[in-house]
Amino acid sequence: MRVRDGDAGDRGLVAEPGEAEGRRGRRLIFVGNYLYLLGFASLAIVIFGLWRGLYGQVPWLTPAGLLLFLGCTALGWLVKAAGRSLLETRLASTVDMMGPREFEAFVADLYRRKGYYTKNLRDSADQGVDVIAKSYAETLAVQVKHYSPDRRVGSREVRDAYAGARFYDADRAVVVTTSYFSREAARAAARLGVELIDRRALKNLVEEHRPI
């Protein structure tokens, strides 16, 4: 897996699996989708056979079709899960190896891919905000926390992000982390209207906006 720099000066980062791992992951997902299609095609044949009254002529059609449907869908789910796991594990290991500044640049790059203009705040007095993300519709104040998965983000960080959003006159505050949020943080976010993006949600965002 590799991390490559974006345009000079903005340090936008792209995390992606190595070419071999990427090909294997995509191939597994493709095969899983194909198995899903095969399974549902067999189910359609069973339904058609029942509708046309073919069961009496071909008695093995229904049980064979149902077995094929169950087998293909179950195997397809397992194969797709293996492909997604390969890509997600590679992504997670790369993000975990980043430093805090690199991860800030990574998050800024992710929001650019979502259609925002972004600015990284390098000042130590950043008021609890690391990235400003602007679009025609809204301005986001994003706080970035590069924590190990066993360290939870607490309610203090959520309150800091909310205060920072008000300081920068942003429409919403967002906290993005490589870890997870405590229950107190979730309650504070619900009360203050702060969006929380934890490790799982971050993986989903990368998959959606950073095709690999």
Rosetta silent file (secondary structure, phi, psi, omega in degrees, C-alpha in Angstrom):
SEQUENCE: MRVRDGDAGDRGLVAEPGEAEGRRGRRLIFVGNYLYLLGFASLAIVIFGLWRGLYGQVPWLTPAGLLLFLGCTALGWLVKAAGRSLLETRLASTVDMMGPREFEAFVADLYRRKGYYTKNLRDSADQGVDVIAKSYAETLAVQVKHYSPDRRVGSREVRDAYAGARFYDADRAVVVTTSYFSREAARAAARLGVELIDRRALKNLVEEHRPI
SCORE:     score description
SCORE:     0.000 S_00000001
   1 L     0.000  146.136 -176.584    0.000    0.000    0.000 S_00000001
   2 E  -135.251  157.433  173.016    1.268    3.453   -0.736 S_00000001
   3 E  -119.668  127.917 -178.825    0.578    7.070    0.099 S_00000001
   4 E  -121.943  145.999 -179.512    1.301    9.576   -2.604 S_00000001
   5 E   -72.738  149.114  175.401    1.510   13.331   -2.444 S_00000001
   6 L   -87.588 -149.412 -179.414   -0.987   15.476   -4.256 S_00000001
   7 L   -60.184  146.910 -179.385   -0.223   18.783   -5.939 S_00000001
   8 L   -60.662  134.078  175.659    2.855   20.521   -4.648 S_00000001
   9 L   102.782  -31.852 -178.533    2.075   22.866   -1.821 S_00000001
  10 L  -104.486   -9.935  177.569   -1.199   21.447   -0.545 S_00000001
  11 L    53.683   30.967  174.817    0.064   18.005    0.560 S_00000001
  12 L   -64.520  132.705 -175.352   -3.200   16.387   -0.472 S_00000001
  13 E  -113.115  147.177  174.967   -2.798   12.698    0.114 S_00000001
  14 E  -123.247  120.689  175.859   -4.361    9.729   -1.562 S_00000001
  15 E   -97.270  126.187  179.372   -4.419    6.411    0.268 S_00000001
  16 E  -149.828  153.818  178.883   -4.812    3.466   -2.004 S_00000001
  17 L   -71.082  162.246  172.202   -3.839   -0.198   -1.974 S_00000001
  18 L   -60.229  162.933 -173.972   -0.914   -1.435   -3.996 S_00000001
  19 H   -59.533  -43.248 -178.344   -1.763   -2.364   -7.561 S_00000001
  20 H   -64.731  -44.799  179.947   -1.829   -6.109   -6.885 S_00000001
  21 H   -64.549  -40.332  178.643   -4.003   -5.736   -3.782 S_00000001
  22 H   -61.867  -42.543  179.097   -6.327   -3.338   -5.578 S_00000001
  23 H   -63.835  -42.312  179.765   -6.782   -5.736   -8.472 S_00000001
  24 H   -64.094  -43.432  179.952   -7.534   -8.644   -6.129 S_00000001
  25 H   -62.938  -46.360  179.538  -10.039   -6.635   -4.146 S_00000001
  26 H   -65.175  -36.946 -179.851  -11.856   -5.354   -7.235 S_00000001
  27 H   -66.111  -41.006  178.709  -11.818   -8.817   -8.792 S_00000001
  28 H   -63.989  -41.454  178.769  -13.381  -10.376   -5.708 S_00000001
  29 H   -65.298  -39.032  177.377  -16.119   -7.754   -5.627 S_00000001
  30 H   -62.630  -46.214  179.617  -16.809   -8.314   -9.336 S_00000001
  31 H   -62.919  -39.892  178.034  -17.049  -12.083   -8.830 S_00000001
  32 H   -61.142  -43.527  177.310  -19.351  -11.554   -5.845 S_00000001
  33 H   -62.847  -39.368  179.070  -21.676   -9.373   -7.913 S_00000001
  34 H   -63.439  -40.715  178.356  -21.666  -11.984  -10.691 S_00000001
  35 H   -65.567  -37.527  174.829  -22.641  -14.694   -8.203 S_00000001
  36 H   -59.018  -48.069 -179.806  -25.475  -12.504   -6.933 S_00000001
  37 H   -60.776  -42.206  179.344  -26.772  -12.112  -10.492 S_00000001
  38 H   -63.213  -41.549  179.117  -26.516  -15.838  -11.114 S_00000001
  39 H   -62.579  -46.102 -179.171  -28.425  -16.580   -7.920 S_00000001
  40 H   -71.763  -27.722  174.274  -31.261  -14.191   -8.706 S_00000001
  41 H   -65.407  -40.855  177.842  -31.406  -15.455  -12.294 S_00000001
  42 H   -65.258  -36.971  176.786  -31.953  -18.978  -10.955 S_00000001
  43 H   -65.012  -38.810  178.006  -34.697  -17.684   -8.664 S_00000001
  44 H   -63.687  -36.709  178.672  -36.360  -15.999  -11.637 S_00000001
  45 H   -66.718  -40.212  177.796  -36.286  -19.299  -13.522 S_00000001
  46 H   -61.541  -46.369 -179.638  -37.929  -21.073  -10.570 S_00000001
  47 H   -62.608  -41.625  178.336  -40.680  -18.447  -10.392 S_00000001
  48 H   -63.386  -41.342  179.983  -41.220  -18.657  -14.150 S_00000001
  49 H   -63.993  -40.712  177.656  -41.392  -22.452  -13.970 S_00000001
  50 H   -65.818  -39.189 -179.551  -43.985  -22.341  -11.195 S_00000001
  51 H   -65.819  -37.774 -177.856  -46.010  -19.762  -13.100 S_00000001
  52 L   -89.200    0.901  178.132  -45.962  -21.857  -16.287 S_00000001
  53 L    71.270   32.851 -177.893  -46.708  -25.080  -14.440 S_00000001
  54 L   -84.949   -5.825 -176.387  -43.440  -26.766  -15.367 S_00000001
  55 L   -61.728  -38.879  179.663  -42.994  -28.405  -11.965 S_00000001
  56 L   -65.858  -33.774 -178.900  -44.981  -31.462  -12.991 S_00000001
  57 L   -81.993  -37.110 -179.099  -42.864  -31.924  -16.116 S_00000001
  58 L  -126.583   81.828 -171.937  -39.496  -31.096  -14.508 S_00000001
  59 L   -65.178  -21.906 -177.690  -39.871  -31.911  -10.799 S_00000001
  60 L   -84.309   -6.649 -173.376  -36.238  -31.168   -9.961 S_00000001
  61 H   -62.033  -47.781 -175.647  -36.452  -27.614  -11.336 S_00000001
  62 H   -67.290  -52.845  179.714  -37.726  -25.907   -8.182 S_00000001
  63 H   -62.344  -37.970  179.444  -35.447  -27.510   -5.555 S_00000001
  64 H   -66.193  -41.815  179.498  -32.393  -27.205   -7.806 S_00000001
  65 H   -64.918  -40.991  178.836  -33.172  -23.583   -8.578 S_00000001
  66 H   -66.744  -40.363  176.850  -33.698  -22.720   -4.931 S_00000001
  67 H   -63.302  -40.652  178.469  -30.461  -24.454   -3.923 S_00000001
  68 H   -65.562  -40.727  178.124  -28.593  -22.585   -6.637 S_00000001
  69 H   -60.642  -49.337 -178.529  -30.127  -19.290   -5.499 S_00000001
  70 H   -65.139  -42.761 -178.851  -29.161  -19.843   -1.854 S_00000001
  71 H   -65.828  -44.066 -178.083  -25.693  -21.104   -2.698 S_00000001
  72 H   -68.468  -42.231 -179.104  -24.843  -18.305   -5.127 S_00000001
  73 H   -68.109  -39.931  178.342  -26.125  -15.489   -2.928 S_00000001
  74 H   -65.467  -45.531  179.479  -24.336  -16.835    0.165 S_00000001
  75 H   -66.627  -37.744  177.907  -21.084  -17.370   -1.727 S_00000001
  76 H   -62.388  -41.072  178.440  -21.440  -13.981   -3.422 S_00000001
  77 H   -62.687  -43.205 -179.600  -21.831  -12.267   -0.053 S_00000001
  78 H   -65.477  -41.836 -178.650  -18.718  -14.001    1.291 S_00000001
  79 H   -67.262  -43.720  178.015  -16.631  -13.170   -1.783 S_00000001
  80 H   -63.581  -40.018  178.632  -17.708   -9.506   -1.789 S_00000001
  81 H   -62.187  -38.699  178.466  -17.001   -9.240    1.944 S_00000001
  82 H   -65.446  -40.510  178.296  -13.511  -10.614    1.351 S_00000001
  83 H   -65.368  -44.763  178.611  -12.889   -8.054   -1.402 S_00000001
  84 H   -64.720  -39.496  179.835  -14.142   -5.144    0.703 S_00000001
  85 H   -62.834  -39.538  178.433  -12.138   -6.343    3.682 S_00000001
  86 H   -60.924  -48.859 -179.151   -8.968   -6.432    1.591 S_00000001
  87 H   -66.670  -42.955 -177.170   -9.417   -2.859    0.381 S_00000001
  88 H   -67.436  -39.785 -179.992  -10.547   -1.516    3.769 S_00000001
  89 H   -64.348  -40.992  178.709   -7.714   -3.176    5.690 S_00000001
  90 H   -64.137  -43.022  179.280   -5.138   -1.721    3.328 S_00000001
  91 H   -62.006  -47.536 -177.176   -6.714    1.707    3.623 S_00000001
  92 H   -60.936  -40.959 -179.101   -6.871    1.570    7.424 S_00000001
  93 H   -65.327  -35.314  178.546   -3.234    0.560    7.755 S_00000001
  94 H   -68.693  -45.608  179.832   -2.148    3.476    5.581 S_00000001
  95 H   -62.212  -39.712 -179.738   -4.228    6.026    7.507 S_00000001
  96 H   -64.697  -29.589 -178.880   -2.924    4.674   10.813 S_00000001
  97 H   -81.345   -9.791  178.570    0.660    5.151    9.642 S_00000001
  98 L   -71.666  154.311  168.790    0.097    8.822    8.842 S_00000001
  99 L   -84.345  170.465 -179.164    1.158   11.566   11.196 S_00000001
 100 H   -56.593  -43.382 -179.781   -1.390   14.122   12.461 S_00000001
 101 H   -67.282  -38.956  177.699   -0.467   16.692    9.794 S_00000001
 102 H   -63.554  -40.040 -179.781   -0.589   14.106    7.049 S_00000001
 103 H   -68.056  -36.745  174.908   -4.005   12.992    8.194 S_00000001
 104 H   -58.435  -45.041  178.663   -5.250   16.592    8.200 S_00000001
 105 H   -64.927  -36.475  177.640   -4.097   16.887    4.589 S_00000001
 106 H   -61.644  -45.153  179.898   -5.741   13.558    3.793 S_00000001
 107 H   -66.682  -40.816  177.323   -9.091   14.765    5.186 S_00000001
 108 H   -61.069  -41.353  178.303   -8.791   18.073    3.330 S_00000001
 109 H   -63.977  -37.708  179.014   -8.136   16.152    0.108 S_00000001
 110 H   -63.692  -42.031  178.588  -11.175   13.964    0.785 S_00000001
 111 H   -69.397  -31.624  173.936  -13.433   17.010    1.138 S_00000001
 112 H   -62.174  -40.054  178.608  -12.017   18.457   -2.078 S_00000001
 113 H   -67.976  -21.211  175.158  -13.066   15.282   -3.812 S_00000001
 114 L   -83.688   -3.542  176.066  -16.536   15.815   -2.349 S_00000001
 115 L   104.345   13.009  179.857  -16.652   19.195   -4.109 S_00000001
 116 L   -98.715  151.658  164.938  -15.477   21.570   -1.376 S_00000001
 117 E   -88.573  131.084 -173.659  -12.779   24.207   -1.484 S_00000001
 118 E  -122.773  152.204  175.828  -10.571   23.499    1.527 S_00000001
 119 E  -138.394  125.051  175.777   -8.056   25.361    3.622 S_00000001
 120 E   -84.802  131.787  178.778   -5.795   23.790    6.245 S_00000001
 121 L   -95.618  112.590 -175.659   -5.329   25.898    9.358 S_00000001
 122 L   -93.662  -11.744 -175.871   -1.733   25.606   10.507 S_00000001
 123 L   -67.803  138.647  177.361   -1.915   28.132   13.337 S_00000001
 124 L   -64.486  -26.849  177.384   -1.644   26.676   16.834 S_00000001
 125 L   -94.948   59.371 -175.005   -4.483   29.044   17.815 S_00000001
 126 L   -88.907    4.409  177.141   -6.878   27.459   15.339 S_00000001
 127 L    61.731   32.890  176.547   -9.822   27.511   17.772 S_00000001
 128 L    78.360   15.530  179.629  -10.307   23.763   17.587 S_00000001
 129 L  -124.799  132.098 -179.402  -10.656   23.676   13.785 S_00000001
 130 L  -103.661  -32.235 -177.019   -8.109   22.062   11.452 S_00000001
 131 E  -136.892  133.270  169.762   -9.781   22.354    8.042 S_00000001
 132 E  -102.288  124.568  179.788  -12.282   24.826    6.598 S_00000001
 133 E  -119.354  120.550 -176.428  -14.332   23.259    3.780 S_00000001
 134 E  -118.774  141.516  169.810  -16.507   25.556    1.668 S_00000001
 135 L  -134.311 -179.384  177.672  -19.046   24.889   -1.049 S_00000001
 136 L   -64.633  -28.089 -173.650  -21.768   26.987   -2.619 S_00000001
 137 L   -91.966  -29.529 -172.465  -24.247   25.577   -0.119 S_00000001
 138 L  -160.730  165.418  173.188  -22.337   25.571    3.164 S_00000001
 139 E  -122.431  128.991 -178.882  -19.141   26.098    5.109 S_00000001
 140 E  -110.872  139.583  171.236  -17.841   23.334    7.349 S_00000001
 141 E  -106.007  112.779 -171.484  -15.423   23.645   10.262 S_00000001
 142 E  -108.663  123.023  171.870  -13.635   20.298   10.467 S_00000001
 143 E  -101.245  134.081 -174.630  -11.677   19.120   13.465 S_00000001
 144 E  -115.344  128.032 -179.995   -9.338   16.194   12.763 S_00000001
 145 E  -125.237  108.920  178.315   -8.242   13.731   15.439 S_00000001
 146 L   -92.536   87.030 -178.636   -5.608   11.144   14.521 S_00000001
 147 L  -110.451  156.577  171.419   -6.037    8.754   17.445 S_00000001
 148 L   -69.901  152.824 -174.803   -5.266    5.063   17.812 S_00000001
 149 L   -58.692  -21.343 -179.070   -8.408    2.886   17.558 S_00000001
 150 L   -90.743    1.672  178.022   -8.380    2.189   21.303 S_00000001
 151 L  -109.210  116.606 -176.571   -8.486    5.885   22.240 S_00000001
 152 L   -83.140  145.233  172.475  -11.973    7.391   22.109 S_00000001
 153 E   -81.561  129.790 -174.478  -12.719   10.963   21.124 S_00000001
 154 L   -98.306 -175.671 -176.716  -14.532   12.626   24.000 S_00000001
 155 H   -70.203  -26.068 -179.715  -17.128   15.329   24.451 S_00000001
 156 H   -61.806  -43.113  178.788  -14.503   18.053   24.951 S_00000001
 157 H   -62.871  -37.003  178.452  -13.339   17.716   21.341 S_00000001
 158 H   -65.209  -43.861  178.751  -16.951   17.924   20.169 S_00000001
 159 H   -65.390  -37.602  177.887  -17.535   21.104   22.157 S_00000001
 160 H   -62.783  -42.157  179.330  -14.269   22.577   20.831 S_00000001
 161 H   -63.595  -41.176  178.583  -15.358   21.868   17.250 S_00000001
 162 H   -62.950  -44.633  178.517  -18.732   23.504   17.875 S_00000001
 163 H   -64.985  -39.080  177.892  -17.075   26.596   19.360 S_00000001
 164 H   -64.412  -37.209  178.045  -14.608   26.709   16.480 S_00000001
 165 H   -62.899  -40.294  177.628  -17.416   26.558   13.940 S_00000001
 166 H   -67.662  -37.948  179.753  -19.039   29.577   15.576 S_00000001
 167 H   -62.499  -41.190 -178.634  -15.689   31.415   15.645 S_00000001
 168 L   -91.296    7.851  178.585  -15.202   30.890   11.896 S_00000001
 169 L    57.418   39.758  178.861  -18.890   31.564   11.149 S_00000001
 170 L   -85.953  156.476  179.435  -19.289   28.071    9.677 S_00000001
 171 L   -75.907  -35.154 -178.072  -22.653   26.459    9.076 S_00000001
 172 E  -144.760  154.983  172.945  -21.711   23.142   10.673 S_00000001
 173 E  -106.819  142.658  179.238  -18.973   21.544   12.737 S_00000001
 174 E  -132.662  138.016  172.977  -17.533   18.141   11.833 S_00000001
 175 E  -117.993  123.001 -179.535  -15.154   15.921   13.802 S_00000001
 176 E  -114.980  131.730 -178.522  -13.246   13.289   11.806 S_00000001
 177 E  -140.306  155.028  171.898  -11.197   10.640   13.560 S_00000001
 178 L   -84.422    1.223 -178.422   -9.264    7.450   12.885 S_00000001
 179 L  -117.305 -142.367 -178.689  -10.810    6.103   16.109 S_00000001
 180 L  -133.600  171.175 -177.031  -14.314    6.121   17.605 S_00000001
 181 E  -106.863  144.725  175.944  -16.415    8.439   19.774 S_00000001
 182 L   -73.468  166.405  177.852  -17.405    8.002   23.387 S_00000001
 183 H   -63.010  -37.792  178.313  -21.061    7.953   24.412 S_00000001
 184 H   -63.208  -38.700  177.844  -20.634   11.386   25.970 S_00000001
 185 H   -64.698  -41.430  179.078  -19.258   12.676   22.668 S_00000001
 186 H   -63.885  -40.642  178.852  -22.230   11.246   20.763 S_00000001
 187 H   -66.786  -42.343  178.637  -24.671   12.869   23.179 S_00000001
 188 H   -63.741  -40.022  179.539  -22.893   16.230   22.952 S_00000001
 189 H   -64.167  -40.926  178.339  -22.844   16.026   19.147 S_00000001
 190 H   -63.989  -38.049 -178.689  -26.582   15.312   19.023 S_00000001
 191 H   -71.974  -37.263 -174.183  -27.261   18.264   21.300 S_00000001
 192 H   -96.412   -8.458 -179.175  -24.986   20.704   19.435 S_00000001
 193 L    76.442   33.544  179.524  -25.609   19.493   15.880 S_00000001
 194 L   -95.570  132.307  178.126  -22.010   18.378   15.273 S_00000001
 195 E   -82.679  132.645  179.755  -21.403   15.723   12.614 S_00000001
 196 E  -111.626  129.298  177.383  -19.238   12.811   13.753 S_00000001
 197 E  -122.676  105.794 -178.733  -17.188   10.725   11.318 S_00000001
 198 L   -94.930 -169.465 -174.491  -15.520    7.765   12.992 S_00000001
 199 H   -57.281  -44.224 -179.098  -13.256    5.060   11.608 S_00000001
 200 H   -67.745  -45.586 -179.671  -16.070    3.126    9.900 S_00000001
 201 H   -64.222  -34.625  178.358  -17.706    6.206    8.403 S_00000001
 202 H   -63.561  -41.869  177.336  -14.321    7.415    7.160 S_00000001
 203 H   -60.156  -42.909  179.729  -13.799    4.152    5.279 S_00000001
 204 H   -63.091  -40.489  178.980  -17.207    4.540    3.654 S_00000001
 205 H   -63.824  -42.049 -179.785  -16.421    8.110    2.604 S_00000001
 206 H   -64.745  -42.368  178.203  -13.125    7.071    1.067 S_00000001
 207 H   -61.538  -38.864 -176.375  -14.798    4.238   -0.840 S_00000001
 208 H   -74.356  -40.313 -171.652  -17.488    6.612   -2.121 S_00000001
 209 H  -109.792    1.320  179.543  -15.312    9.569   -3.103 S_00000001
 210 L  -137.671   75.854 -175.827  -11.991    7.933   -3.799 S_00000001
 211 L   -58.917  135.118 -179.656  -12.502    5.060   -6.223 S_00000001
 212 L  -131.916    0.000    0.000   -9.744    2.460   -6.049 S_00000001
